[in-house]
């Protein structure tokens, strides 16, 4: 699985591009497709202090990122990128029509990234999945 993603970095870059489009579109593209209403946002699970949708998206993108890049310098750049991306993309909601900045979304983004970073550190520390 790791070799698949590291050989196909285009998957990580494509998902990032699609995420930018979904985040910066003024309204909800997913709501338009699913509910035929640009103002309705599909909800995977009920929010708990943080936005669950944002948490799931950033867990997914962080996991794919860690499967894609495995060199030490790449990992450091990836961590910085994911944290800055999760903050900047939410700040853009301050200026995009029909979108609003929400702390729960920002914390959902950051928490999703941090959880994957911690899991990666635990895996590396205890050498889980290594032969």
N, C-alpha and C positions, 0 to 999 in steps of 0.2 A: 504494500500500500504506500509506504513512504517513498519507494523508488518510483512509483507511478506518478505521484505529485511532483517530486523533484525533477523528473524528466519532462513534465508537462506544466511548467510554470504559467502557461497561458490560462490555465484554469483559475489560478489565484488572481491573475490580473483581470480576467473577464468578470469574475464575481465582484471584485472591487469596483469595476466600471459600472456594472449593473446596480450595485449598492449606491453609488453616487447618483445615478439617475433616479432611483427610487427615493432617496433622501432629499434631493434638491427639486424634485418636481412639485409645483405648487398644487398640492392636493394629494390624494391617495390613488396611485395607479392601480394598486391591488384592489382597492375598494371599487374602482371603476370597473375592473374586470369581473370581480366576484359579485358585487351588489348592484352594479350599474349606477353607482353613486360615488362621485369623486370626493365627497366629504366623509364617507364612512370608512373607517379603518378596520380591516379584519383583525380579530384578536385571537391568538393561538390559545392562551390561557389567561386567567384573571391576573391582573397586576397585583404584585405584592411589594409594597414600598418602592420598588423600582419597576420600570417598564419591562414586562416579560418579553414582548416582541423584540425589543432592542437587545435584551440580554441574549436571547436565542441567536439572533443574527450575528452578534459579535463573538459568541462562543463558536459558531460555525466558521466565520471568517478567520478567527484566530487559530482554530484547529487546522484548517486548511493551510494557513500560513506556516505553522510549525511543521506540518508534514511536507511542505514545499521546500523550505529553507532549513538546512541543517548545519551549516558552518557557523562557527562562533561569531564572526563579524556580521554575518547575515542575520543571525538571531537577535543580536543587539539592535541592528537597524530595524528589524521587523517589530520588536517590542516598542521602540520609539515611534515608528510609523503608526502602529495600531492605536497607541495611546493618543497621539496627536490627531490622528484621523477621527477617532471617536469623539474628541472634544470639538474639533473644527467643524465637522459635519453637523453637529448639533447647534453650534453657534450660528451657522448659516440660516437656521430657522428663524432667527431674529429679523432677517430682511426678506425672506421669501413669502410672497402672498399665500394666504390660506394655510400657512404652517406656523407653529408657535414653539418657542424654546420652552422646554420643560426640564426641570431638574431630575425628575424621575427617569426621563429618557437618557439624559447624560449619565446618570449613575448606572443605568442598565447597560449602556455601552461600555463604560469603564469596568464594571463588575464582570461582564462577560469576558473582557480581555484579561483581567487580573486572575480570574478563576483558571483560565487555560494556562497562563504563565505559571501559576502555582502547581497545577497538575504536571506540567512539563518539568518543573524543578524536582518534584517528588519522584517522577519516573527516572530522571537523570541521577538523582541521589541514590536511589535504591537499585539502580540498573535494571529496572523492570523491562521486559521485552528484549533484553540483550542476551546473546548467546555466549 
